[in-house]
């Protein structure tokens, strides 16, 4: 197995043992840095190295995809619907759907910090754009994502903080719009963790999933150790986690973390069909439903989860779409959702 196909945000020391320090400064003490269970630095080191690095990427990407804070409201509106110009992924927007293709096929779409930062900004744009209702993420070439680009780290590549996590998704807990992972090939380590952070997984019959970090002395610290047992139960999850074994698409469907397996040449068509089914529903209903599902899972009891007030539900009830749905039904016509 090639090293770059095994992923974790955690780095390696010179002797191959796991380390939480960046390879660009292996001996520097980092008293001001804090690591979450997601394996991502959220605080900047004292000299601002990571802050400068991520800001450089942010300014470049913002200038390309219309995120610069000085843009006027008219400019932001005009930019909606245009495809984004990015370096490490391809982005298309059409019919309320944003499609993101991770574009590092020469490394099986393994991701380095600049790519993760870019994807974070791309999904920030998705979250903020009222015209976008569903996102699909997939990979160019024969892989979805081989995870963390350890070769980049070994080559001394520049490191930076990625506050939104791996693929811009694994540490994003406030996104109420649905995201579909269209897994076209290998989804290893961090790549699998990106898929697990999505709401639906549609897999090609050529897809392969694994959390192989223990085989190289690492751990799946970008949410894999938390999300997989929540989604399929601890016994089934540990069967993958403790062995690092590769799981093909059909078994992934049986285990329960994949929604559907389709022939490789039908993957994007089918993922888009899933997205179109979602778009046929009220966007505010979808967002409220996703919000309630995930938030209720964190509550101790069913009665509590049903009694608590949800801001997303309040917004739904006060919306125009809350009136439009029943009206369209009574008039025997398709609803005209406005998302407000």
C-alpha positions in Angstrom: 0.0 0.0 0.0 1.4 3.4 -1.0 1.9 5.8 1.9 -0.2 8.6 0.3 -3.2 6.3 0.2 -3.3 6.1 4.0 -4.7 9.2 5.6 -4.9 11.1 8.8 -4.4 14.7 9.7 -1.9 13.5 12.2 1.7 13.6 10.9 4.7 11.3 11.2 8.0 11.9 13.1 11.3 11.2 11.4 11.3 7.7 12.8 7.9 6.9 11.5 6.1 7.2 14.8 2.9 9.4 15.1 3.3 13.0 16.0 1.0 16.0 16.4 3.7 18.5 15.3 4.0 19.7 11.8 7.0 18.3 9.8 8.0 21.8 8.8 8.9 22.6 12.4 9.4 19.2 14.1 11.3 20.5 17.1 9.3 23.6 17.8 7.1 23.7 20.9 3.5 24.6 20.2 2.0 25.8 23.6 -0.6 27.9 21.8 -1.9 25.2 19.5 -4.8 23.0 20.4 -5.8 19.7 18.7 -9.4 18.5 18.6 -10.4 14.8 18.2 -10.9 15.8 14.6 -7.1 16.0 14.3 -7.2 19.6 13.1 -5.4 22.6 14.6 -7.9 25.3 15.3 -5.6 27.8 17.1 -2.7 29.5 15.4 0.8 29.2 16.7 2.4 32.2 18.3 4.3 33.4 15.2 1.2 33.2 12.9 2.8 30.8 10.4 -0.4 28.7 9.9 -2.6 31.9 10.0 -0.5 33.5 7.2 -0.6 30.3 5.1 -4.4 29.8 5.3 -5.0 33.5 4.7 -2.9 33.4 1.5 -5.1 30.6 0.2 -8.2 32.3 1.4 -7.5 35.5 -0.4 -6.6 33.7 -3.6 -9.8 31.6 -3.5 -12.0 34.4 -2.4 -10.9 36.5 -5.3 -11.8 33.6 -7.6 -15.1 32.6 -6.2 -16.6 35.9 -5.1 -16.0 35.7 -1.3 -14.0 38.9 -0.8 -15.7 40.8 2.0 -15.6 44.1 0.1 -18.0 42.7 -2.6 -21.3 44.6 -2.8 -24.6 42.8 -2.5 -25.1 43.3 -6.2 -21.8 41.7 -7.0 -22.6 38.7 -4.8 -25.9 38.3 -6.5 -24.3 38.5 -9.9 -21.8 35.8 -9.0 -24.4 33.3 -8.0 -24.9 30.6 -10.7 -21.4 31.1 -12.1 -18.9 28.3 -11.9 -16.1 28.8 -9.4 -12.5 29.1 -10.5 -10.5 27.0 -8.1 -7.1 25.2 -8.1 -7.6 21.9 -6.5 -11.2 21.1 -7.3 -13.7 21.7 -10.1 -17.0 23.4 -9.1 -20.2 23.6 -11.1 -23.5 25.2 -10.1 -26.7 24.5 -11.9 -30.4 23.8 -11.0 -29.8 24.6 -7.3 -27.0 21.9 -7.2 -23.4 22.5 -6.6 -21.1 19.7 -7.8 -17.6 19.6 -6.5 -14.9 17.3 -8.1 -11.7 16.9 -6.1 -9.1 17.4 -8.8 -5.8 15.9 -7.8 -6.0 12.7 -9.8 -2.2 12.2 -10.0 -2.3 11.6 -6.3 -5.6 9.7 -6.2 -7.2 13.0 -5.0 -5.2 12.9 -1.7 -5.5 16.3 -0.1 -2.9 18.6 1.3 -3.6 21.6 3.5 -4.1 24.1 0.6 -6.6 21.8 -1.0 -8.5 21.4 2.3 -8.5 25.1 2.8 -9.9 25.7 -0.7 -12.6 23.1 -0.2 -13.5 24.8 3.1 -14.1 28.1 1.3 -16.0 26.3 -1.5 -18.4 24.8 1.1 -18.6 28.2 2.9 -19.9 29.6 -0.4 -22.4 26.7 -0.7 -23.7 27.4 2.8 -24.1 31.1 2.2 -25.7 31.0 -1.3 -29.5 30.8 -1.1 -29.7 29.6 -4.7 -27.8 26.4 -3.8 -29.9 23.7 -2.1 -27.8 20.5 -2.5 -24.2 19.7 -3.0 -22.5 16.6 -4.6 -18.9 15.9 -3.9 -16.9 13.3 -6.0 -13.4 12.8 -7.3 -11.7 13.2 -10.7 -10.1 10.1 -12.2 -10.2 6.7 -10.5 -10.4 7.8 -6.9 -12.8 9.6 -4.6 -10.0 10.6 -2.3 -7.0 8.7 -0.9 -7.1 11.0 2.1 -4.2 12.9 3.6 -1.4 13.6 1.2 1.5 12.3 3.3 3.9 12.7 0.4 3.3 16.4 0.5 4.1 16.4 4.2 7.2 14.3 3.6 8.4 16.7 0.9 8.2 19.5 3.5 5.1 21.2 2.0 3.7 24.2 3.7 1.2 23.5 6.5 -1.7 25.6 7.7 -4.8 25.4 9.8 -7.9 23.9 8.3 -10.7 25.0 10.6 -13.5 23.3 8.5 -11.6 20.0 8.5 -10.7 17.5 5.9 -12.3 18.3 2.5 -13.9 21.4 4.1 -16.5 19.1 5.7 -15.3 16.9 8.5 -15.2 19.7 11.1 -18.2 21.5 9.7 -21.1 21.0 12.1 -23.4 23.9 11.2 -24.3 23.1 7.6 -28.1 22.5 7.3 -28.1 21.8 3.5 -27.7 18.2 2.3 -24.4 17.0 0.8 -24.2 13.8 -1.2 -20.9 11.9 -1.6 -20.6 10.2 -5.0 -17.8 7.8 -4.3 -16.3 6.8 -7.6 -13.3 4.7 -6.4 -11.0 4.5 -3.4 -12.2 6.4 -0.3 -9.4 5.8 2.2 -8.8 7.3 5.6 -9.5 11.0 5.2 -11.3 10.4 2.0 -13.6 8.0 3.8 -14.0 10.5 6.5 -15.2 13.1 4.0 -17.8 10.7 2.7 -18.9 9.9 6.3 -19.4 13.6 6.9 -21.9 13.7 4.0 -25.6 13.0 4.5 -25.9 10.4 1.7 -23.3 8.1 0.1 -23.9 6.9 -3.4 -21.1 4.4 -4.4 -19.8 3.1 -7.7 -19.5 -0.6 -7.9 -15.7 0.1 -8.0 -15.7 2.0 -4.7 -13.5 0.8 -1.9 -13.6 2.1 1.7 -11.2 1.9 4.6 -9.7 3.5 7.7 -6.2 2.1 7.3 -4.4 4.6 9.6 -3.4 2.0 12.2 -1.3 0.1 9.6 1.1 3.1 9.5 0.8 4.0 13.2 -1.8 6.7 12.9 -5.5 7.0 13.7 -8.6 8.2 11.9 -8.8 11.5 13.8 -10.9 13.5 11.3 -14.2 12.0 12.5 -13.9 8.5 11.3 -13.6 7.1 14.8 -16.7 9.0 15.8 -19.0 9.0 12.8 -18.6 5.4 11.7 -19.8 3.8 14.9 -22.6 6.3 15.1 -23.7 5.3 11.6 -23.4 1.5 11.7 -22.9 0.6 15.4 -19.7 0.0 17.3 -19.2 -3.7 16.5 -19.4 -3.3 12.8 -17.4 -0.1 12.9 -14.6 -1.7 15.0 -14.5 -4.5 12.5 -13.2 -2.0 10.0 -11.3 0.3 12.4 -9.3 -2.3 14.3 -8.2 -4.2 11.1 -7.8 -1.3 8.6 -9.3 -3.7 6.1 -10.7 -2.6 2.7 -14.5 -2.8 2.3 -16.0 -3.0 -1.2 -19.1 -1.2 -2.2 -21.5 -4.1 -1.9 -20.4 -4.8 1.7 -20.5 -1.1 2.5 -24.2 -1.2 1.4 -24.8 -4.2 3.6 -23.0 -2.6 6.6 -25.3 0.5 6.2 -23.1 3.5 5.5 -23.8 3.5 1.8 -27.3 4.3 0.5 -27.0 2.8 -3.0 -24.4 1.1 -5.2 -24.6 1.7 -9.0 -22.5 0.9 -12.0 -19.5 3.2 -12.4 -20.8 4.8 -15.6 -24.1 5.7 -13.9 -22.7 7.1 -10.7 -23.1 10.9 -11.4 -26.4 10.4 -13.1 -27.8 8.6 -10.1 -26.3 11.0 -7.6 -27.9 13.9 -9.5 -31.2 12.0 -9.5 -31.0 11.8 -5.7 -30.3 15.5 -5.6 -33.3 16.2 -7.9 -35.5 14.3 -5.6 -34.4 16.4 -2.7 -34.8 19.6 -4.7 -38.4 18.6 -5.4 -39.0 19.1 -1.7 -39.2 22.5 0.1 -35.6 23.6 0.8 -36.6 24.9 4.3 -38.3 21.6 5.1 -35.2 19.7 4.1 -32.9 21.9 6.2 -35.2 21.7 9.2 -35.4 17.9 8.8 -31.7 17.5 8.6 -31.2 19.8 11.6 -33.7 18.0 13.8 -32.3 14.5 12.9 -28.7 15.4 13.8 -29.5 17.5 16.8 -31.9 15.0 18.2 -29.3 12.2 18.0 -27.2 14.2 20.6 -30.1 14.3 23.1 -30.6 11.8 25.9 -34.2 10.9 25.3 -36.9 10.8 22.6 -39.3 12.9 24.6 -36.6 15.6 25.1 -35.8 15.6 21.4 -39.5 16.1 20.5 -40.1 18.8 23.1 -37.2 21.1 22.4 -37.6 24.1 20.2 -35.6 24.1 16.9 -34.8 27.4 15.3 -34.8 25.7 11.9 -38.4 24.6 12.4 -39.4 28.1 13.5 -38.0 29.5 10.3 -39.9 26.9 8.3 -43.2 27.6 10.0 -42.8 31.4 9.3 -41.8 30.9 5.7 -43.6 31.5 2.4 -42.9 27.9 1.5 -44.9 26.7 4.5 -48.0 28.3 2.9 -47.0 27.4 -0.7 -46.8 23.7 -0.2 -50.4 23.1 1.0 -51.7 25.7 -1.5 -50.0 23.9 -4.4 -51.4 20.6 -3.2 -55.0 22.0 -3.0 -54.6 23.5 -6.5 -53.2 20.3 -7.9 -50.0 21.8 -9.2 -46.3 21.6 -8.5 -45.1 23.9 -5.7 -43.0 26.9 -6.5 -40.4 26.8 -3.7 -38.6 30.0 -2.9 -36.5 28.9 0.0 -38.0 31.7 2.2 
